[in-house]
Amino acid sequence: MVENNCFESIAELWKKDKKQYVKISTYSAYCLLVDNHLISEFKGKEDITEEMVQSYVLKELNQGLNEKTIKDILIVLKMILKFGVKNEIIPYRQIDIKFPTNHDKKMVEVLTRENQRKLMDYLNNNFTFKNLGIVICLSTGLRIGELCALRWEDIDTEESVIRV
């Protein structure tokens, strides 16, 4: 049992527990969602209601956050709340969230070849490991999660191959 049943305390306990069961890349993704989204919204709250979560979802949608990202955040939030219930820290609450129907197809903006060349020149001339990650993603089509999960044994410099 935990003395403080506010959201951030439960989230920290959940992260410590989850770390032992998932890959480091998955754990890192969970931590980013908790630290960058959930803590700022629910810090200090001891009782998270469906209305609070629904309000959060609508606010984030209106601020332009991607629906997929919000759904990922909700998955993590529900795991944290389920952990709190299972460990008898908080009472069970049913949380069902509705997303507004959106019939507008968003156009995906892509870099022009000229802009990609300019970006690659800049990244190559200003080396950092962060810039290296961007170069690898631009050059290979890897997604950020795939890049973060790479290990040295996945890279074959002799054959110029990256195994994902």
DSSP file with accessible surface (Angstrom, degrees, kcal/mol):
  #  RESIDUE AA STRUCTURE BP1 BP2  ACC     N-H-->O    O-->H-N    N-H-->O    O-->H-N    TCO  KAPPA ALPHA  PHI   PSI    X-CA   Y-CA   Z-CA
    1    1 A M              0   0  182      0, 0.0     2,-0.4     0, 0.0    87,-0.1   0.000 360.0 360.0 360.0 146.5    0.0    0.0    0.0
    2    2 A V        -     0   0   38     85,-0.2     3,-0.1     1,-0.1     8,-0.0  -0.836 360.0-143.4-109.0 142.0    1.2    3.5   -0.7
    3    3 A E  S    S+     0   0  200     -2,-0.4     2,-0.7     1,-0.2    -1,-0.1   0.899  92.0  50.9 -69.7 -40.6    0.7    6.5    1.7
    4    4 A N        -     0   0   75      1,-0.1    -1,-0.2     2,-0.1    85,-0.0  -0.872  62.6-175.4-104.1 115.9    0.1    9.0   -1.1
    5    5 A N        +     0   0   47     -2,-0.7    -1,-0.1     4,-0.1     2,-0.1   0.065  38.3 129.9-101.0  27.4   -2.6    7.9   -3.6
    6    6 A C  S >> S-     0   0    5      1,-0.1     4,-1.9    41,-0.0     3,-0.7  -0.425  73.0-104.4 -75.9 159.0   -2.2   10.9   -5.9
    7    7 A F  H 3> S+     0   0    3     38,-2.5     4,-2.9    35,-0.5     5,-0.2   0.878 116.8  53.0 -53.9 -46.9   -1.8   10.1   -9.6
    8    8 A E  H 3> S+     0   0   44     34,-0.2     4,-2.0     1,-0.2    -1,-0.2   0.855 108.2  51.7 -65.0 -30.5    1.9   10.8   -9.9
    9    9 A S  H <> S+     0   0   29     -3,-0.7     4,-2.0     2,-0.2    -1,-0.2   0.928 112.5  45.2 -68.5 -43.0    2.7    8.4   -7.0
   10   10 A I  H  X S+     0   0    4     -4,-1.9     4,-2.7     1,-0.2    -2,-0.2   0.915 111.5  53.5 -65.5 -40.6    0.7    5.6   -8.5
   11   11 A A  H  X S+     0   0    0     -4,-2.9     4,-2.6    -5,-0.2    -2,-0.2   0.901 108.2  49.8 -62.2 -40.4    2.3    6.3  -11.9
   12   12 A E  H  X S+     0   0   80     -4,-2.0     4,-2.2     2,-0.2    -1,-0.2   0.917 111.8  47.5 -65.1 -43.3    5.8    6.1  -10.4
   13   13 A L  H  X S+     0   0   60     -4,-2.0     4,-2.2     1,-0.2    -2,-0.2   0.912 112.2  50.8 -62.4 -42.0    5.0    2.7   -8.8
   14   14 A W  H  X S+     0   0    7     -4,-2.7     4,-3.3     2,-0.2     5,-0.2   0.921 109.0  50.8 -61.9 -43.7    3.5    1.5  -12.0
   15   15 A K  H  X S+     0   0   12     -4,-2.6     4,-2.2     1,-0.2    -2,-0.2   0.925 110.1  49.6 -62.6 -42.8    6.6    2.5  -14.0
   16   16 A K  H  X S+     0   0  144     -4,-2.2     4,-0.6     1,-0.2    -1,-0.2   0.912 115.9  43.2 -61.8 -41.7    8.8    0.6  -11.5
   17   17 A D  H >< S+     0   0   55     -4,-2.2     3,-0.9     1,-0.2     4,-0.3   0.938 114.3  49.3 -68.0 -45.9    6.7   -2.5  -11.8
   18   18 A K  H >X S+     0   0   48     -4,-3.3     3,-2.2     1,-0.2     4,-1.0   0.841  96.2  72.2 -65.4 -33.2    6.3   -2.3  -15.6
   19   19 A K  H 3< S+     0   0  115     -4,-2.2     3,-0.4     1,-0.3    -1,-0.2   0.825  93.6  54.7 -54.9 -33.6   10.0   -1.9  -16.2
   20   20 A Q  T << S+     0   0  129     -3,-0.9    -1,-0.3    -4,-0.6    -2,-0.2   0.619 112.2  42.6 -78.4  -9.3   10.7   -5.5  -15.2
   21   21 A Y  T <4 S+     0   0  161     -3,-2.2     2,-0.3    -4,-0.3    -1,-0.2   0.515 105.7  57.5-115.7  -8.7    8.2   -6.9  -17.8
   22   22 A V  S  < S-     0   0   40     -4,-1.0     2,-0.0    -3,-0.4     0, 0.0  -0.840  86.5 -90.4-124.9 163.1    8.7   -4.9  -21.0
   23   23 A K     >  -     0   0  137     -2,-0.3     4,-2.8     1,-0.1     5,-0.2  -0.302  41.2-112.8 -65.2 154.8   11.5   -4.1  -23.4
   24   24 A I  H  > S+     0   0  103      1,-0.2     4,-2.7     2,-0.2     5,-0.2   0.867 117.9  54.3 -60.5 -35.0   13.5   -1.0  -22.7
   25   25 A S  H  > S+     0   0   28      2,-0.2     4,-2.0     1,-0.2    -1,-0.2   0.912 110.4  45.8 -66.9 -39.1   12.1    0.7  -25.8
   26   26 A T  H  > S+     0   0   42     -3,-0.2     4,-2.6     2,-0.2    -2,-0.2   0.933 112.7  50.5 -66.8 -44.7    8.5    0.0  -24.7
   27   27 A Y  H  X S+     0   0   39     -4,-2.8     4,-2.6     1,-0.2    -2,-0.2   0.922 109.8  50.8 -59.5 -42.4    9.3    1.2  -21.2
   28   28 A S  H  X S+     0   0   58     -4,-2.7     4,-2.3     1,-0.2    -1,-0.2   0.906 109.6  50.1 -63.1 -41.4   10.9    4.4  -22.6
   29   29 A A  H  X S+     0   0   47     -4,-2.0     4,-2.0     2,-0.2    -1,-0.2   0.921 110.9  49.4 -63.6 -42.8    7.8    5.1  -24.7
   30   30 A Y  H  X S+     0   0   48     -4,-2.6     4,-2.6     1,-0.2    -2,-0.2   0.931 110.3  50.9 -59.9 -46.4    5.6    4.6  -21.7
   31   31 A C  H  X S+     0   0   18     -4,-2.6     4,-3.2     1,-0.2     5,-0.3   0.894 107.7  52.9 -61.2 -40.3    7.7    7.0  -19.6
   32   32 A L  H  X S+     0   0  104     -4,-2.3     4,-2.7     2,-0.2     5,-0.3   0.919 110.8  46.6 -61.2 -43.9    7.6    9.7  -22.3
   33   33 A L  H  X>S+     0   0   28     -4,-2.0     5,-1.8     2,-0.2     4,-1.5   0.923 116.5  44.5 -65.4 -42.1    3.8    9.5  -22.4
   34   34 A V  I  <>S+     0   0    0     -4,-2.6     5,-2.8     3,-0.2     6,-0.3   0.970 120.4  38.9 -65.2 -52.3    3.5    9.6  -18.6
   35   35 A D  I  <5S+     0   0   78     -4,-3.2     5,-0.3     1,-0.2    -2,-0.2   0.862 122.9  39.3 -70.8 -37.1    6.1   12.4  -18.1
   36   36 A N  I  <5S+     0   0   99     -4,-2.7    -1,-0.2    -5,-0.3    -3,-0.2   0.681 134.6   8.4 -88.9 -18.7    5.1   14.5  -21.1
   37   37 A H  I  X5S+     0   0   40     -4,-1.5     4,-1.1    -5,-0.3    -3,-0.2   0.695 123.3  43.7-126.7 -55.6    1.3   14.2  -21.0
   38   38 A L  I  ><S+     0   0    0     -5,-1.8     4,-2.9     2,-0.2     5,-0.2   0.909 109.7  50.7 -73.3 -44.3   -0.3   12.5  -18.0
   39   39 A I  H  ><S+     0   0   31     -5,-2.8     4,-1.7     1,-0.2    -1,-0.2   0.934 109.8  51.4 -60.9 -44.6    1.6   14.0  -15.1
   40   40 A S  H  4 S+     0   0   93     -6,-0.3    -1,-0.2    -5,-0.3    -2,-0.2   0.846 117.8  39.4 -62.8 -30.2    1.1   17.5  -16.2
   41   41 A E  H  < S+     0   0   48     -4,-1.1    -2,-0.2    -3,-0.2    -1,-0.2   0.868 128.2  26.8 -85.8 -39.0   -2.7   16.9  -16.6
   42   42 A F  H >< S+     0   0    1     -4,-2.9     3,-2.0    -5,-0.1   -35,-0.5   0.294  78.9 141.3-114.6  12.3   -3.4   14.7  -13.5
   43   43 A K  T 3< S+     0   0  136     -4,-1.7     3,-0.1     1,-0.3    -4,-0.0  -0.277  77.8  10.7 -58.4 132.4   -0.7   15.7  -11.0
   44   44 A G  T 3  S+     0   0   47      1,-0.3     2,-0.3     2,-0.0    -1,-0.3   0.303  95.0 131.3  83.4  -9.3   -2.1   15.9   -7.5
   45   45 A K    <   +     0   0   89     -3,-2.0   -38,-2.5     1,-0.1    -1,-0.3  -0.600  31.2 178.4 -81.2 133.7   -5.4   14.2   -8.4
   46   46 A E  S    S+     0   0  110     -2,-0.3     2,-0.4     1,-0.2    -1,-0.1   0.606  75.5  44.0-103.9 -18.3   -6.5   11.4   -6.2
   47   47 A D        -     0   0   75     43,-0.1     2,-0.6     2,-0.0    -1,-0.2  -0.900  68.8-168.9-133.8 101.8   -9.7   10.6   -8.0
   48   48 A I        -     0   0   13     -2,-0.4     2,-0.2    -3,-0.2    -6,-0.0  -0.832  13.8-165.1 -96.4 120.1   -9.7   10.6  -11.8
   49   49 A T     >  -     0   0   25     -2,-0.6     4,-2.0     1,-0.1     5,-0.2  -0.580  33.9-112.4-103.0 164.7  -13.1   10.5  -13.3
   50   50 A E  H  > S+     0   0   52     44,-0.3     4,-3.1     1,-0.2     5,-0.2   0.883 118.7  56.4 -59.3 -39.3  -14.4    9.8  -16.8
   51   51 A E  H  > S+     0   0  131      1,-0.2     4,-2.3     2,-0.2    -1,-0.2   0.891 106.1  49.7 -62.2 -40.6  -15.4   13.4  -17.1
   52   52 A M  H  > S+     0   0   48      2,-0.2     4,-2.2     1,-0.2    -1,-0.2   0.925 113.8  45.2 -64.3 -42.9  -11.8   14.6  -16.4
   53   53 A V  H  X S+     0   0    1     -4,-2.0     4,-2.7     2,-0.2    -2,-0.2   0.922 112.4  50.8 -69.0 -42.4  -10.4   12.2  -18.9
   54   54 A Q  H  X S+     0   0   37     -4,-3.1     4,-2.4     1,-0.2     5,-0.2   0.922 110.7  49.6 -61.1 -42.5  -13.0   13.1  -21.6
   55   55 A S  H  X S+     0   0   74     -4,-2.3     4,-2.4    -5,-0.2    -1,-0.2   0.910 110.4  50.7 -62.2 -41.9  -12.2   16.8  -21.0
   56   56 A Y  H  X S+     0   0    0     -4,-2.2     4,-2.7     2,-0.2     5,-0.2   0.928 109.6  50.7 -61.1 -45.6   -8.5   16.1  -21.4
   57   57 A V  H  X S+     0   0    0     -4,-2.7     4,-2.5     1,-0.2    -2,-0.2   0.941 112.0  46.2 -59.7 -48.0   -9.0   14.2  -24.6
   58   58 A L  H  X S+     0   0   70     -4,-2.4     4,-2.5     1,-0.2    -1,-0.2   0.904 112.1  51.7 -64.1 -39.5  -11.1   17.0  -26.2
   59   59 A K  H  X S+     0   0   75     -4,-2.4     4,-1.6    -5,-0.2    -1,-0.2   0.941 111.7  46.2 -61.9 -46.4   -8.6   19.6  -25.0
   60   60 A E  H  <>S+     0   0   26     -4,-2.7     5,-2.6     1,-0.2    -2,-0.2   0.890 111.8  51.1 -66.5 -38.9   -5.7   17.7  -26.6
   61   61 A L  H ><5S+     0   0   39     -4,-2.5     3,-1.5    -5,-0.2    -1,-0.2   0.934 110.0  50.0 -61.6 -44.3   -7.6   17.1  -29.9
   62   62 A N  H 3<5S+     0   0  142     -4,-2.5    -1,-0.2     1,-0.3    -2,-0.2   0.785 107.0  55.1 -65.6 -27.5   -8.5   20.9  -30.1
   63   63 A Q  T 3<5S-     0   0  136     -4,-1.6    -1,-0.3    -5,-0.2    -2,-0.2   0.405 125.0-103.3 -86.1   1.3   -4.8   21.7  -29.5
   64   64 A G  T < 5 +     0   0   50     -3,-1.5    -3,-0.2     1,-0.3     2,-0.2   0.531  64.8 155.2  95.4   7.4   -3.9   19.5  -32.5
   65   65 A L      < -     0   0   39     -5,-2.6    -1,-0.3    -6,-0.2    -2,-0.1  -0.484  52.4-102.6 -68.8 137.9   -2.5   16.4  -30.8
   66   66 A N     >  -     0   0   92     -2,-0.2     4,-2.2     1,-0.1     5,-0.2  -0.309  19.7-129.5 -62.3 139.9   -2.9   13.3  -33.1
   67   67 A E  H  > S+     0   0   68      1,-0.2     4,-2.6     2,-0.2     5,-0.2   0.876 109.1  54.7 -59.6 -38.7   -5.8   11.0  -32.2
   68   68 A K  H  > S+     0   0  125      2,-0.2     4,-2.3     1,-0.2    -1,-0.2   0.919 107.8  49.5 -62.0 -42.4   -3.4    8.0  -32.3
   69   69 A T  H  > S+     0   0   43      2,-0.2     4,-2.5     1,-0.2    -2,-0.2   0.926 110.5  50.1 -63.0 -43.1   -1.2    9.6  -29.8
   70   70 A I  H  X S+     0   0    0     -4,-2.2     4,-2.6     1,-0.2    -2,-0.2   0.915 109.5  51.0 -63.1 -40.8   -4.1   10.4  -27.5
   71   71 A K  H  X S+     0   0   91     -4,-2.6     4,-2.0     2,-0.2    -1,-0.2   0.903 109.6  50.5 -64.0 -38.4   -5.3    6.8  -27.8
   72   72 A D  H  X S+     0   0   52     -4,-2.3     4,-2.0     2,-0.2    -2,-0.2   0.910 110.0  50.5 -63.2 -41.2   -1.7    5.6  -26.8
   73   73 A I  H  X S+     0   0    0     -4,-2.5     4,-2.8     1,-0.2    -2,-0.2   0.921 109.5  51.1 -61.9 -42.6   -1.8    8.0  -23.8
   74   74 A L  H  X S+     0   0   12     -4,-2.6     4,-2.8     2,-0.2    -1,-0.2   0.867 105.7  55.1 -65.2 -36.3   -5.2    6.6  -22.8
   75   75 A I  H  X S+     0   0   95     -4,-2.0     4,-2.0     2,-0.2    -1,-0.2   0.945 111.8  43.9 -60.4 -46.1   -3.9    3.0  -22.9
   76   76 A V  H  X S+     0   0    1     -4,-2.0     4,-2.4     2,-0.2    -2,-0.2   0.931 112.4  52.6 -66.1 -43.1   -1.1    4.0  -20.5
   77   77 A L  H  X S+     0   0    2     -4,-2.8     4,-2.7     1,-0.2     5,-0.2   0.937 109.9  48.4 -58.1 -45.6   -3.5    5.9  -18.3
   78   78 A K  H  X S+     0   0   93     -4,-2.8     4,-2.7     1,-0.2    -1,-0.2   0.878 109.6  52.7 -65.4 -35.1   -5.8    2.9  -18.1
   79   79 A M  H  X S+     0   0   43     -4,-2.0     4,-2.2    -5,-0.2    -1,-0.2   0.910 110.9  47.7 -64.2 -40.7   -2.9    0.6  -17.2
   80   80 A I  H  X S+     0   0    0     -4,-2.4     4,-2.3     2,-0.2    -2,-0.2   0.935 113.6  46.4 -65.4 -46.0   -1.8    3.0  -14.4
   81   81 A L  H  X S+     0   0   24     -4,-2.7     4,-2.3     2,-0.2    -2,-0.2   0.910 111.7  51.2 -64.7 -40.0   -5.4    3.2  -13.0
   82   82 A K  H  X S+     0   0  157     -4,-2.7     4,-3.0     1,-0.2    -1,-0.2   0.905 109.2  51.6 -62.6 -39.8   -5.8   -0.6  -13.3
   83   83 A F  H  X S+     0   0   28     -4,-2.2     4,-2.0     1,-0.2    -2,-0.2   0.917 109.1  50.7 -61.1 -43.0   -2.5   -1.0  -11.4
   84   84 A G  H  <>S+     0   0    0     -4,-2.3     5,-3.3     2,-0.2     6,-1.2   0.895 113.1  45.0 -62.6 -40.0   -3.8    1.4   -8.7
   85   85 A V  H ><5S+     0   0   45     -4,-2.3     3,-2.0     3,-0.2    -2,-0.2   0.945 111.5  52.2 -68.1 -47.4   -7.1   -0.6   -8.4
   86   86 A K  H 3<5S+     0   0  168     -4,-3.0    -2,-0.2     1,-0.3    -1,-0.2   0.856 112.4  45.8 -59.1 -35.5   -5.3   -4.0   -8.3
   87   87 A N  T 3<5S-     0   0   72     -4,-2.0    -1,-0.3    -5,-0.2    -2,-0.2   0.228 115.1-117.1 -94.5  14.0   -3.0   -2.8   -5.5
   88   88 A E  T < 5S+     0   0  150     -3,-2.0    -3,-0.2     2,-0.2    -2,-0.1   0.811  80.8 121.9  56.4  37.9   -5.9   -1.3   -3.6
   89   89 A I  S   <S+     0   0   17     -5,-3.3    -4,-0.2     1,-0.3    -5,-0.1   0.812  78.1  14.7 -93.1 -37.1   -4.6    2.2   -3.8
   90   90 A I  S    S-     0   0   23     -6,-1.2    -1,-0.3    -9,-0.2    -2,-0.2  -0.931  85.5-102.5-134.4 158.1   -7.6    3.7   -5.6
   91   91 A P        -     0   0   91      0, 0.0     2,-0.1     0, 0.0    -6,-0.1  -0.446  46.0 -94.8 -78.4 157.1  -11.2    2.5   -6.2
   92   92 A Y        -     0   0  154     -2,-0.1     2,-0.4    -7,-0.1   -10,-0.0  -0.445  43.1-179.0 -70.2 139.2  -12.3    1.1   -9.5
   93   93 A R        -     0   0  110     -2,-0.1     2,-0.4    -3,-0.1    -8,-0.1  -0.988  26.3-128.6-138.9 133.2  -13.9    3.5  -12.0
   94   94 A Q        -     0   0  101     -2,-0.4     2,-0.5     2,-0.0   -44,-0.3  -0.659  26.6-170.0 -77.1 129.4  -15.2    2.6  -15.4
   95   95 A I        +     0   0   12     -2,-0.4     2,-0.5   -46,-0.1    -2,-0.0  -0.959  10.5 172.9-127.6 111.5  -13.8    5.1  -18.0
   96   96 A D        -     0   0   83     -2,-0.5     2,-0.4     2,-0.0   -42,-0.1  -0.985  14.7-160.2-117.9 123.2  -15.2    5.1  -21.5
   97   97 A I        -     0   0   29     -2,-0.5     2,-0.4   -44,-0.1   -46,-0.0  -0.843   3.3-152.7-109.8 139.0  -14.0    7.8  -23.8
   98   98 A K        -     0   0  143     -2,-0.4   -41,-0.0     0, 0.0    -2,-0.0  -0.890   4.7-152.6-109.6 138.0  -15.7    9.0  -26.9
   99   99 A F        -     0   0   49     -2,-0.4     3,-0.1   -42,-0.0   -45,-0.0  -0.916  26.4-113.4-106.5 134.7  -13.8   10.6  -29.9
  100  100 A P        -     0   0   67      0, 0.0     2,-0.2     0, 0.0    -1,-0.0  -0.355  37.2-104.8 -63.2 145.5  -15.6   13.1  -32.1
  101  101 A T        -     0   0  120      2,-0.0     2,-0.5     1,-0.0     0, 0.0  -0.540  36.5-165.6 -71.3 137.0  -16.2   11.8  -35.6
  102  102 A N        +     0   0   92     -2,-0.2    -1,-0.0     1,-0.1    -3,-0.0  -0.939  18.1 173.7-130.1 107.7  -13.8   13.5  -38.0
  103  103 A H        +     0   0  161     -2,-0.5     2,-0.5     2,-0.1    -1,-0.1   0.506  51.2 103.2 -91.6  -7.4  -14.6   13.2  -41.6
  104  104 A D        -     0   0  129      1,-0.0     2,-0.5     0, 0.0    -2,-0.0  -0.671  66.8-141.5 -79.5 124.7  -11.8   15.6  -42.8
  105  105 A K        -     0   0  194     -2,-0.5     2,-0.4     1,-0.0    -2,-0.1  -0.753  16.3-137.0 -83.9 125.7   -8.8   13.8  -44.2
  106  106 A K        -     0   0  157     -2,-0.5     2,-0.3     1,-0.0    -1,-0.0  -0.706  13.7-129.1 -85.2 133.8   -5.6   15.5  -43.1
  107  107 A M        -     0   0  178     -2,-0.4     2,-0.5     1,-0.0    -1,-0.0  -0.647  19.1-130.1 -79.6 135.1   -3.0   15.8  -45.8
  108  108 A V        -     0   0  124     -2,-0.3     2,-0.4     1,-0.0    -1,-0.0  -0.776  18.7-139.8 -87.7 124.6    0.4   14.6  -44.7
  109  109 A E        -     0   0  193     -2,-0.5     2,-0.3     0, 0.0    -1,-0.0  -0.727  22.3-172.1 -85.3 133.3    3.1   17.1  -45.4
  110  110 A V        -     0   0  120     -2,-0.4     2,-0.2     0, 0.0     0, 0.0  -0.882  27.9-100.1-122.7 156.6    6.3   15.7  -46.8
  111  111 A L        -     0   0   82     -2,-0.3     2,-0.1     1,-0.1     0, 0.0  -0.485  34.4-122.9 -70.4 141.9    9.7   17.3  -47.4
  112  112 A T     >  -     0   0   76     -2,-0.2     4,-2.7     1,-0.1     5,-0.2  -0.412  29.8-108.3 -73.0 161.4   10.5   18.3  -50.9
  113  113 A R  H  > S+     0   0  219      1,-0.2     4,-2.4     2,-0.2     5,-0.2   0.902 121.8  52.3 -58.2 -38.9   13.7   16.8  -52.3
  114  114 A E  H  > S+     0   0   88      2,-0.2     4,-2.3     1,-0.2    -1,-0.2   0.930 110.9  45.5 -64.7 -44.3   15.3   20.2  -52.1
  115  115 A N  H  > S+     0   0   75      2,-0.2     4,-2.5     1,-0.2    -2,-0.2   0.880 112.0  52.0 -67.7 -35.8   14.3   20.6  -48.4
  116  116 A Q  H  X S+     0   0   63     -4,-2.7     4,-2.9     2,-0.2    -2,-0.2   0.925 109.6  50.0 -65.7 -40.6   15.4   17.1  -47.6
  117  117 A R  H  X S+     0   0  119     -4,-2.4     4,-2.7    -5,-0.2    -2,-0.2   0.936 111.5  48.4 -62.2 -44.2   18.8   17.8  -49.2
  118  118 A K  H  X S+     0   0  112     -4,-2.3     4,-2.4     2,-0.2    -1,-0.2   0.915 113.1  47.9 -61.1 -44.1   19.2   21.0  -47.1
  119  119 A L  H  X S+     0   0   59     -4,-2.5     4,-2.9     2,-0.2     5,-0.2   0.933 111.8  49.2 -63.2 -45.8   18.2   19.2  -43.9
  120  120 A M  H  X S+     0   0   33     -4,-2.9     4,-2.7     1,-0.2     5,-0.2   0.909 110.6  51.3 -61.4 -41.9   20.6   16.3  -44.6
  121  121 A D  H  X S+     0   0   68     -4,-2.7     4,-1.9    -5,-0.2    -1,-0.2   0.939 112.3  46.4 -59.9 -46.1   23.5   18.8  -45.3
  122  122 A Y  H  X S+     0   0  133     -4,-2.4     4,-1.0     1,-0.2    -2,-0.2   0.939 113.6  47.8 -61.6 -48.2   22.8   20.6  -42.1
  123  123 A L  H  < S+     0   0    7     -4,-2.9     3,-0.5     1,-0.2    -1,-0.2   0.900 112.6  48.9 -62.4 -40.1   22.6   17.4  -40.1
  124  124 A N  H  < S+     0   0  100     -4,-2.7     3,-0.4     1,-0.2    -1,-0.2   0.835 113.7  46.5 -69.0 -30.8   25.8   16.1  -41.6
  125  125 A N  H  < S+     0   0  130     -4,-1.9    -1,-0.2     1,-0.2    -2,-0.2   0.554 114.8  47.5 -87.7  -8.7   27.6   19.3  -40.9
  126  126 A N  S  < S-     0   0   69     -4,-1.0    -1,-0.2    -3,-0.5     5,-0.2  -0.562  84.9-162.6-130.6  68.8   26.4   19.6  -37.3
  127  127 A F        +     0   0  129     -3,-0.4     2,-0.3    -2,-0.2    -3,-0.1  -0.286  26.3 142.7 -65.6 127.2   27.0   16.1  -35.9
  128  128 A T     >  -     0   0   65     -5,-0.2     4,-2.3    -2,-0.1     5,-0.1  -0.929  60.0-111.6-143.7 164.3   25.2   15.1  -32.7
  129  129 A F  H  > S+     0   0  166     -2,-0.3     4,-2.1     2,-0.2     5,-0.1   0.870 120.8  54.9 -67.3 -31.8   23.8   11.7  -31.9
  130  130 A K  H  > S+     0   0  168      2,-0.2     4,-1.8     1,-0.2    -1,-0.2   0.942 108.9  47.3 -63.1 -45.1   20.3   13.2  -32.1
  131  131 A N  H  > S+     0   0   21      1,-0.2     4,-2.6     2,-0.2    -2,-0.2   0.877 107.7  56.5 -64.2 -36.6   21.1   14.4  -35.6
  132  132 A L  H  X S+     0   0   68     -4,-2.3     4,-2.7     1,-0.2    -1,-0.2   0.922 105.2  52.1 -59.7 -42.0   22.5   11.0  -36.5
  133  133 A G  H  X S+     0   0   12     -4,-2.1     4,-2.4     1,-0.2    -1,-0.2   0.912 109.5  48.9 -61.3 -39.5   19.2    9.4  -35.5
  134  134 A I  H  X S+     0   0   66     -4,-1.8     4,-2.9     2,-0.2     5,-0.2   0.925 110.5  50.9 -66.6 -41.5   17.3   11.8  -37.8
  135  135 A V  H  X S+     0   0   21     -4,-2.6     4,-2.5     1,-0.2    -2,-0.2   0.931 110.4  49.2 -61.6 -44.5   19.7   11.0  -40.7
  136  136 A I  H  X S+     0   0   37     -4,-2.7     4,-2.0     1,-0.2     6,-0.5   0.936 112.9  47.2 -61.4 -45.2   19.2    7.3  -40.2
  137  137 A C  H  X S+     0   0   26     -4,-2.4     4,-2.4     1,-0.2     5,-0.2   0.935 114.7  45.8 -62.8 -45.2   15.4    7.8  -40.2
  138  138 A L  H  < S+     0   0   51     -4,-2.9    -1,-0.2     1,-0.2    -2,-0.2   0.867 117.1  45.1 -65.0 -34.7   15.4   10.0  -43.3
  139  139 A S  H  < S+     0   0   74     -4,-2.5    -1,-0.2    -5,-0.2    -2,-0.2   0.759 126.6  25.4 -82.0 -25.8   17.8    7.6  -45.1
  140  140 A T  H  < S-     0   0   73     -4,-2.0    -2,-0.2    -5,-0.2    -3,-0.2   0.619  95.7-119.3-113.7 -21.9   16.1    4.4  -44.3
  141  141 A G     <  +     0   0   60     -4,-2.4    -4,-0.2    -5,-0.3    -3,-0.1   0.543  57.4 156.3  86.7   6.7   12.4    5.1  -43.6
  142  142 A L        -     0   0   20     -6,-0.5    -1,-0.3    -5,-0.2     2,-0.2  -0.357  40.7-126.2 -63.1 146.0   12.7    3.8  -40.0
  143  143 A R     >  -     0   0  172     -3,-0.1     4,-2.4     1,-0.1     3,-0.2  -0.540  26.9-106.1 -86.6 162.1   10.2    5.1  -37.5
  144  144 A I  H  > S+     0   0  120      1,-0.2     4,-2.6     2,-0.2     5,-0.2   0.885 120.0  51.9 -60.3 -39.1   11.4    6.6  -34.3
  145  145 A G  H  > S+     0   0   46      1,-0.2     4,-1.3     2,-0.2    -1,-0.2   0.891 110.0  49.2 -64.9 -37.9   10.4    3.6  -32.2
  146  146 A E  H  > S+     0   0   51     -3,-0.2     4,-0.5     2,-0.2    -2,-0.2   0.902 111.1  50.2 -66.9 -40.5   12.3    1.3  -34.5
  147  147 A L  H >< S+     0   0   29     -4,-2.4     3,-1.4     1,-0.2    -2,-0.2   0.938 109.4  50.6 -61.4 -46.3   15.4    3.5  -34.3
  148  148 A C  H 3< S+     0   0   90     -4,-2.6    -1,-0.2     1,-0.3    -2,-0.2   0.783 107.8  54.3 -64.8 -26.0   15.3    3.6  -30.5
  149  149 A A  H 3< S+     0   0   38     -4,-1.3    -1,-0.3    -5,-0.2    -2,-0.2   0.548  83.0 117.7 -86.4  -5.8   15.0   -0.2  -30.4
  150  150 A L    <<  -     0   0   35     -3,-1.4     2,-0.3    -4,-0.5    14,-0.1  -0.285  44.4-166.7 -64.3 146.3   18.2   -0.7  -32.5
  151  151 A R    >   -     0   0  137      1,-0.1     3,-2.0     0, 0.0     4,-0.4  -0.866  36.5-105.1-125.9 161.7   21.2   -2.5  -31.0
  152  152 A W  G >  S+     0   0  215     -2,-0.3     3,-1.7     1,-0.3    -1,-0.1   0.864 119.5  60.2 -57.1 -35.7   24.7   -2.8  -32.3
  153  153 A E  G 3  S+     0   0  140      1,-0.3    -1,-0.3     3,-0.1    -3,-0.0   0.683  96.2  63.4 -69.2 -12.4   24.2   -6.4  -33.4
  154  154 A D  G <  S+     0   0   42     -3,-2.0     9,-3.1     8,-0.1     2,-0.6   0.589  91.7  78.0 -81.9 -11.1   21.4   -5.1  -35.7
  155  155 A I  E <   -A  162   0A  56     -3,-1.7     2,-0.7    -4,-0.4     7,-0.2  -0.893  56.5-174.3-109.0 120.8   23.9   -3.0  -37.7
  156  156 A D  E  >> +A  161   0A  42      5,-3.2     5,-2.2    -2,-0.6     4,-0.8  -0.898   2.9 180.0-113.3  98.9   26.1   -4.7  -40.3
  157  157 A T  T  45S+     0   0  117     -2,-0.7    -1,-0.1     1,-0.2     5,-0.0   0.818  79.7  58.0 -71.6 -29.6   28.5   -2.1  -41.6
  158  158 A E  T  45S+     0   0  173      1,-0.2    -1,-0.2     3,-0.1    -2,-0.0   0.889 118.3  31.1 -66.6 -39.8   30.3   -4.5  -43.9
  159  159 A E  T  45S-     0   0  132      2,-0.1    -1,-0.2    -3,-0.0    -2,-0.2   0.463 105.9-126.3 -93.4  -5.7   27.0   -5.3  -45.7
  160  160 A S  T  <5 +     0   0  111     -4,-0.8     2,-0.4     1,-0.2    -3,-0.2   0.932  63.6 138.3  56.6  49.6   25.6   -1.8  -45.2
  161  161 A V  E   < -A  156   0A  57     -5,-2.2    -5,-3.2     2,-0.0     2,-0.5  -0.974  43.2-161.7-129.3 139.6   22.4   -3.4  -43.6
  162  162 A I  E     -A  155   0A  59     -2,-0.4     2,-0.6    -7,-0.2    -7,-0.2  -0.990  16.3-149.1-116.7 124.4   20.3   -2.5  -40.6
  163  163 A R              0   0  130     -9,-3.1    -2,-0.0    -2,-0.5     0, 0.0  -0.850 360.0 360.0 -97.1 124.5   18.1   -5.4  -39.4
  164  164 A V              0   0  118     -2,-0.6   -17,-0.1   -14,-0.1   -18,-0.0  -0.865 360.0 360.0-106.2 360.0   14.8   -4.2  -37.8
